[in-house]
Amino acid sequence: MRVLFSTTGGTGHFGPLVPVAKACAAAGETVAVAAPSSFAEAVIGAGFEHLPFGAPPPELIGEAFGRIQTLPFEEANRAVLAEVFGRLDAQAALPALSKIITDWRPDVVVRETCEFGSLVAAGRAGIAQLEVAIGMGRIGPGLVGVLAASLAELSIMAGLPPVRGAELLLQGDSFTSVPASLDSGELMLGKPQQEQPDADRRRLWRFRTHTASEEVTLPAPWGDPSHPLVYVSYGSVTARQPQFAPMYQATLDALADLPIRVLITTGRDLDPANLDPIPSNSHVEQWWSQEVVMGGSAAVIGHGGFGTTMTALAAGVPQIFLPLFSFDQAINAERVAAVNAGIQLPSGLAGVPDLPAALGRVLDDPAFTEGARAVAAEIAGLPAITECLPILQQLADGPSVSGS
């Protein structure tokens, strides 16, 4: 079986594809990853063949985000989804993706939620496809409405009827690592979350992709080793966004006087040397494997990014959330708080002054750890990701359906 994975150029978008791709490769299937040329290092570093596709000109992305930054939160999220992912990224990727599918001849295409070029390219070629979720919910009619104009343009570019992209998105099956207790149903913008309607016939399979590690590996000793360890991560792209980059220093300052040890990772876009002062109870790294931190952590502070959130939950570690720039971060925070596995604070810098009190609650009240461990047990009970292979094979063996 030849399985083509397709992703936009973001670590948080690629991450959920990796366990599925590794399971396929370990079973002897032929695997390749289509991704922007600029994302080659991440794909190759994960051990996969990289098939590059194009990205929009930087000036167009700059203009788009320049406009988006002036919009209210919900409107900005609609614009990112429709203008950046649905139009600029997808239209730049489509020509090469169409050629990749023609030349590489996959049996099935597996895409992440926000990569739409392969949606229509696979649809046009009549190749089975499946989405791997990167959040705690699914794109339904509400968000397809936000994407409608972009998907119509993309469909026409692919040689399909204008409505075909939306149809493919609404009919698509999914894999997810989210347990049922955290599932938010249909993703909405500006409306209450709701369960999928009975008429929804899409198939959803849940698998375990996050496994708690017993190994704990930390940087050189710092602080008081008897104090609880608090891991802080705001993801891989926060530091490059001027309005959110101050989160790192503000967080260090807010936690400086607490009897804890803080390990904070900044991502590659922020040099730890630019943070000053670094309190004696804190240590800063650009990157540290989350899997080998969680087993020793008493709590996690983050922005609700999917990878960190799920890694902490699989390890049974309670979390404190300060959502930043994407509606799915707020949804993740809401769902985790709803099962008493964490606390959601106001978004961004506005929530930083509340961190000491929230952290005190999480560390002092065992109910939060109990809530997180209950989710960890639910995750541990899901089928292993290796059990996805028969489903992919069934999709690959199914009748080819013309995209037109």
C-alpha positions as CSV (number, residue, x, y, z in Angstrom):
1,M,0.0,0.0,0.0
2,R,1.3,3.5,-0.9
3,V,0.2,6.1,1.6
4,L,0.7,9.8,0.9
5,F,0.5,12.1,3.9
6,S,-0.1,15.8,3.3
7,T,0.5,18.7,5.7
8,T,0.9,22.5,5.9
9,G,4.2,23.7,7.2
10,G,3.5,23.8,10.9
11,T,4.8,21.5,13.6
12,G,1.4,21.4,15.3
13,H,-0.3,20.3,12.1
14,F,2.3,17.7,11.1
15,G,2.6,16.2,14.6
16,P,-0.7,14.3,14.6
17,L,0.2,12.7,11.2
18,V,3.5,11.3,12.4
19,P,2.2,8.4,14.5
20,V,0.0,7.2,11.6
21,A,2.8,7.5,9.1
22,K,5.2,5.7,11.4
23,A,2.7,2.9,11.9
24,C,2.4,2.5,8.2
25,A,6.1,2.5,7.6
26,A,6.7,0.0,10.4
27,A,4.2,-2.3,8.7
28,G,6.2,-2.2,5.5
29,E,3.9,0.2,3.6
30,T,5.4,2.8,1.3
31,V,5.1,6.2,2.9
32,A,5.8,9.8,1.7
33,V,4.9,13.2,3.1
34,A,3.9,16.1,0.9
35,A,4.7,19.4,2.6
36,P,5.9,22.9,1.7
37,S,9.5,23.0,0.5
38,S,10.4,25.1,3.6
39,F,9.2,22.2,5.8
40,A,11.7,19.6,4.4
41,E,13.9,19.5,7.6
42,A,10.9,18.6,9.8
43,V,9.7,15.8,7.4
44,I,13.1,14.3,6.7
45,G,14.0,14.6,10.4
46,A,10.9,12.5,11.3
47,G,12.3,9.8,8.9
48,F,10.1,10.3,5.9
49,E,10.5,11.0,2.2
50,H,9.6,14.6,1.5
51,L,7.6,15.5,-1.6
52,P,7.7,19.3,-1.8
53,F,4.9,21.6,-2.9
54,G,4.7,25.4,-3.1
55,A,3.9,28.1,-0.6
56,P,2.3,31.5,-1.2
57,P,4.7,34.5,-1.7
58,P,5.8,35.9,1.6
59,E,4.4,39.3,0.7
60,L,0.9,37.9,0.3
61,I,1.1,36.1,3.6
62,G,2.4,39.3,5.2
63,E,-0.4,41.3,3.7
64,A,-3.0,38.8,4.9
65,F,-1.7,38.7,8.5
66,G,-1.4,42.4,8.5
67,R,-5.1,42.7,7.9
68,I,-6.0,39.8,10.2
69,Q,-4.2,41.3,13.2
70,T,-6.5,44.2,13.1
71,L,-9.7,42.1,13.3
72,P,-11.6,40.9,16.4
73,F,-10.7,37.3,17.6
74,E,-13.6,35.4,15.9
75,E,-13.3,37.4,12.7
76,A,-9.6,36.9,12.6
77,N,-10.0,33.1,13.0
78,R,-12.4,33.0,10.1
79,A,-9.9,34.9,8.0
80,V,-7.0,32.6,8.9
81,L,-9.1,29.6,8.0
82,A,-10.6,30.9,4.8
83,E,-7.9,33.3,3.5
84,V,-4.7,31.6,4.7
85,F,-5.4,27.9,4.8
86,G,-8.3,27.7,2.4
87,R,-7.0,30.1,-0.3
88,L,-3.4,31.2,-0.1
89,D,-1.8,28.0,1.2
90,A,-4.1,25.6,-0.7
91,Q,-3.9,27.4,-4.1
92,A,-0.1,27.5,-3.9
93,A,0.1,23.8,-3.0
94,L,-2.4,22.5,-5.5
95,P,-0.3,22.4,-8.8
96,A,2.5,20.4,-7.2
97,L,0.1,18.2,-5.2
98,S,-1.8,17.3,-8.3
99,K,1.5,16.3,-10.0
100,I,2.6,14.4,-6.9
101,I,-0.6,12.4,-6.9
102,T,-0.3,11.6,-10.6
103,D,3.4,10.7,-10.4
104,W,3.7,9.0,-7.0
105,R,0.3,7.2,-7.4
106,P,-0.8,6.8,-3.8
107,D,-3.5,4.2,-2.9
108,V,-4.8,6.5,-0.2
109,V,-4.1,10.2,0.9
110,V,-4.0,11.1,4.6
111,R,-4.2,14.8,5.3
112,E,-4.3,17.0,8.3
113,T,-7.4,19.2,9.0
114,C,-6.1,22.4,7.5
115,E,-4.4,21.1,4.4
116,F,-7.0,21.5,1.6
117,G,-4.9,21.2,-1.6
118,S,-4.8,17.4,-1.3
119,L,-8.5,17.4,-0.5
120,V,-9.4,18.4,-4.1
121,A,-6.4,16.8,-5.7
122,A,-7.2,13.4,-4.4
123,G,-10.9,14.0,-5.1
124,R,-10.1,14.9,-8.7
125,A,-8.0,11.7,-9.1
126,G,-10.6,9.5,-7.5
127,I,-8.3,8.4,-4.7
128,A,-9.5,7.5,-1.2
129,Q,-8.6,10.0,1.4
130,L,-8.9,10.5,5.2
131,E,-8.3,13.3,7.6
132,V,-6.2,13.1,10.9
133,A,-7.7,15.5,13.4
134,I,-5.5,18.2,14.9
135,G,-8.1,19.3,17.5
136,M,-11.0,18.3,19.7
137,G,-13.7,18.4,17.1
138,R,-14.6,18.2,13.4
139,I,-15.2,20.6,10.6
140,G,-18.9,20.5,9.8
141,P,-21.4,22.7,8.0
142,G,-20.6,25.7,10.2
143,L,-16.9,25.9,9.2
144,V,-17.5,24.7,5.7
145,G,-19.6,27.8,5.3
146,V,-16.6,29.9,6.3
147,L,-14.5,28.0,3.7
148,A,-17.2,27.9,1.0
149,A,-15.8,30.6,-1.3
150,S,-12.2,29.4,-0.9
151,L,-13.1,25.8,-1.6
152,A,-15.1,26.8,-4.6
153,E,-12.1,28.6,-6.1
154,L,-9.9,25.6,-5.2
155,S,-12.3,23.1,-6.8
156,I,-12.4,25.0,-10.0
157,M,-8.6,25.1,-10.1
158,A,-8.6,21.4,-9.8
159,G,-11.1,20.9,-12.6
160,L,-14.0,20.1,-10.3
161,P,-17.5,21.6,-9.9
162,P,-17.4,24.5,-7.5
163,V,-19.3,22.6,-4.8
164,R,-17.1,19.5,-4.9
165,G,-14.5,20.7,-2.3
166,A,-17.2,21.4,0.3
167,E,-18.8,18.0,-0.5
168,L,-15.5,16.2,0.0
169,L,-14.9,18.0,3.3
170,L,-18.3,17.2,4.6
171,Q,-18.2,13.6,3.5
172,G,-14.6,12.8,4.8
173,D,-13.8,10.2,7.4
174,S,-11.3,10.9,10.2
175,F,-8.8,9.4,12.6
176,T,-8.4,11.2,16.0
177,S,-6.4,10.7,19.2
178,V,-9.1,12.6,21.2
179,P,-11.0,10.4,23.7
180,A,-14.8,10.7,23.7
181,S,-14.9,12.6,26.9
182,L,-13.0,15.5,25.3
183,D,-14.7,15.5,21.9
184,S,-16.4,18.9,21.2
185,G,-18.5,17.6,18.2
186,E,-18.8,20.0,15.3
187,L,-16.4,22.9,15.4
188,M,-18.0,26.3,15.4
189,L,-16.9,29.9,15.4
190,G,-18.9,32.2,17.6
191,K,-21.6,29.6,18.4
192,P,-21.9,27.0,21.2
193,Q,-20.2,23.7,20.5
194,Q,-22.6,20.9,19.7
195,E,-22.6,17.2,18.9
196,Q,-22.7,16.0,15.3
197,P,-26.3,15.7,14.1
198,D,-27.7,12.2,13.6
199,A,-27.6,12.8,9.8
200,D,-23.9,12.9,9.8
201,R,-22.7,9.6,8.4
202,R,-19.0,10.3,8.4
203,R,-16.9,7.7,10.1
204,L,-14.6,8.5,13.0
205,W,-12.0,6.2,14.5
206,R,-10.2,6.9,17.8
207,F,-6.7,5.6,18.3
208,R,-4.0,6.0,21.0
209,T,-1.1,8.0,19.6
210,H,0.2,9.5,22.9
211,T,1.8,7.0,25.4
212,A,3.0,8.1,28.8
213,S,6.8,7.7,29.1
214,E,8.3,6.4,32.3
215,E,11.6,8.1,31.4
216,V,12.2,11.5,32.9
217,T,15.1,13.5,31.5
218,L,15.7,17.1,32.5
219,P,18.4,19.7,31.8
220,A,21.3,20.3,34.2
221,P,20.0,20.8,37.8
222,W,18.5,24.1,38.7
223,G,16.3,25.5,41.6
224,D,15.3,23.4,44.6
225,P,15.0,19.8,43.6
226,S,12.3,19.3,46.3
227,H,10.0,21.7,44.6
228,P,7.4,20.5,42.1
229,L,8.3,20.8,38.4
230,V,6.1,23.0,36.2
231,Y,6.5,22.7,32.5
232,V,5.7,25.7,30.3
233,S,5.2,25.7,26.5
234,Y,3.4,28.1,24.2
235,G,4.2,26.1,21.1
236,S,6.5,26.5,18.2
237,V,5.2,29.7,16.5
238,T,4.3,32.0,19.4
239,A,7.7,33.6,19.7
240,R,7.6,34.8,16.1
241,Q,4.4,36.7,16.7
242,P,5.2,40.2,18.1
243,Q,2.0,40.5,20.1
244,F,2.5,37.2,21.9
245,A,6.3,37.0,22.2
246,P,6.2,38.9,25.5
247,M,4.4,35.8,27.0
248,Y,7.7,34.2,27.9
249,Q,9.2,36.9,30.0
250,A,5.9,37.8,31.6
251,T,5.4,34.1,32.6
252,L,8.9,33.9,34.1
253,D,8.3,37.0,36.1
254,A,4.9,35.9,37.3
255,L,6.2,32.6,38.6
256,A,9.6,33.9,40.0
257,D,8.6,33.9,43.7
258,L,6.8,30.6,43.8
259,P,8.2,27.4,45.5
260,I,8.4,25.6,42.1
261,R,10.9,24.6,39.4
262,V,9.9,26.0,36.0
263,L,11.1,24.5,32.7
264,I,10.0,26.7,29.9
265,T,10.7,26.1,26.2
266,T,10.6,28.9,23.7
267,G,10.8,27.3,20.2
268,R,13.5,28.1,17.7
269,D,12.5,31.7,17.1
270,L,13.5,33.0,20.5
271,D,17.0,32.9,21.9
272,P,16.9,32.2,25.7
273,A,19.7,34.8,26.0
274,N,17.1,37.5,25.1
275,L,15.1,36.7,28.3
276,D,16.3,38.7,31.3
277,P,16.1,38.2,34.1
278,I,15.7,34.4,34.3
279,P,14.7,33.7,37.9
280,S,16.6,31.2,39.9
281,N,13.7,28.8,40.0
282,S,13.5,28.7,36.2
283,H,15.4,27.1,33.3
284,V,14.9,28.0,29.6
285,E,15.5,25.8,26.6
286,Q,14.5,26.4,23.0
287,W,13.4,22.8,22.8
288,W,13.1,19.8,25.1
289,S,11.2,16.6,24.4
290,Q,7.9,16.8,26.1
291,E,7.6,13.1,26.5
292,V,10.5,12.9,28.9
293,V,9.4,16.0,30.9
294,M,5.8,15.0,31.6
295,G,6.5,12.0,33.8
296,G,8.2,14.4,36.3
297,S,5.8,17.3,36.0
298,A,3.2,18.3,38.5
299,A,1.5,20.8,36.2
300,V,1.8,22.2,32.6
301,I,1.1,25.8,31.6
302,G,0.4,26.3,27.9
303,H,-1.8,28.0,25.2
304,G,-3.9,25.0,24.4
305,G,-1.9,23.7,21.5
306,F,-3.0,20.2,20.5
307,G,0.3,18.4,20.8
308,T,1.2,19.7,24.3
309,T,-2.3,19.3,25.5
310,M,-2.6,15.7,24.5
311,T,0.9,14.8,25.7
312,A,0.1,16.1,29.1
313,L,-3.3,14.4,29.3
314,A,-1.8,11.0,28.3
315,A,0.7,11.4,31.2
316,G,-2.1,12.4,33.6
317,V,-0.7,15.9,34.2
318,P,-3.2,18.8,35.0
319,Q,-2.9,21.9,32.9
320,I,-3.4,25.7,33.0
321,F,-4.4,27.3,29.7
322,L,-3.9,30.8,28.4
323,P,-5.3,30.5,24.8
324,L,-3.5,32.8,22.3
325,F,-4.3,33.1,18.6
326,S,-6.5,30.3,17.5
327,F,-10.1,29.3,18.3
328,D,-9.2,25.6,18.7
329,Q,-6.8,26.5,21.6
330,A,-9.8,27.9,23.4
331,I,-11.9,24.8,22.6
332,N,-9.1,22.5,23.9
333,A,-8.9,24.6,27.1
334,E,-12.7,24.5,27.6
335,R,-12.9,20.7,27.1
336,V,-10.0,19.9,29.5
337,A,-11.4,22.3,32.1
338,A,-14.9,20.7,31.7
339,V,-13.5,17.3,32.9
340,N,-11.7,19.0,35.8
341,A,-8.2,18.2,34.3
342,G,-7.2,21.9,34.2
343,I,-8.0,25.5,34.4
344,Q,-8.7,28.0,31.6
345,L,-7.5,31.6,32.2
346,P,-8.1,34.7,30.2
347,S,-6.4,34.7,26.8
348,G,-2.8,35.8,26.4
349,L,-1.0,38.4,28.5
350,A,-4.3,39.3,30.3
351,G,-4.2,35.9,32.0
352,V,-0.6,35.9,33.1
353,P,-1.3,37.7,36.5
354,D,-3.7,34.9,37.4
355,L,-1.1,32.2,36.9
356,P,0.2,32.0,40.5
357,A,-3.3,31.6,42.0
358,A,-4.3,29.1,39.3
359,L,-1.1,27.1,39.8
360,G,-1.7,27.1,43.5
361,R,-5.2,25.6,43.0
362,V,-3.9,22.9,40.6
363,L,-1.0,21.9,42.9
364,D,-3.0,21.9,46.1
365,D,-6.2,20.3,45.0
366,P,-5.8,16.6,44.1
367,A,-9.1,16.7,42.1
368,F,-7.2,18.2,39.2
369,T,-4.7,15.5,39.1
370,E,-7.5,12.9,39.5
371,G,-9.3,14.5,36.5
372,A,-6.2,14.4,34.4
373,R,-5.4,10.8,35.3
374,A,-9.0,9.8,34.5
375,V,-8.5,11.1,30.9
376,A,-5.1,9.4,30.8
377,A,-6.8,6.1,31.6
378,E,-9.3,6.7,28.8
379,I,-6.5,7.4,26.4
380,A,-4.7,4.3,27.5
381,G,-7.8,2.3,26.7
382,L,-8.0,3.4,23.1
383,P,-6.8,1.0,20.3
384,A,-3.2,1.4,19.4
385,I,-2.5,3.4,16.3
386,T,-1.2,0.3,14.6
387,E,-4.8,-0.9,14.4
388,C,-5.5,1.9,11.8
389,L,-3.8,-0.1,9.1
390,P,-6.7,-2.4,8.2
391,I,-8.9,0.7,7.8
392,L,-6.4,2.4,5.5
393,Q,-6.1,-0.9,3.5
394,Q,-9.9,-1.1,3.2
395,L,-10.0,2.5,1.9
396,A,-7.3,1.8,-0.5
397,D,-9.0,-1.3,-1.8
398,G,-12.4,0.4,-2.1
399,P,-14.0,1.3,-5.5
400,S,-12.4,4.3,-7.1
401,V,-14.9,7.2,-7.1
402,S,-14.5,9.9,-9.7
403,G,-14.1,13.4,-8.1
404,S,-16.3,15.0,-10.8
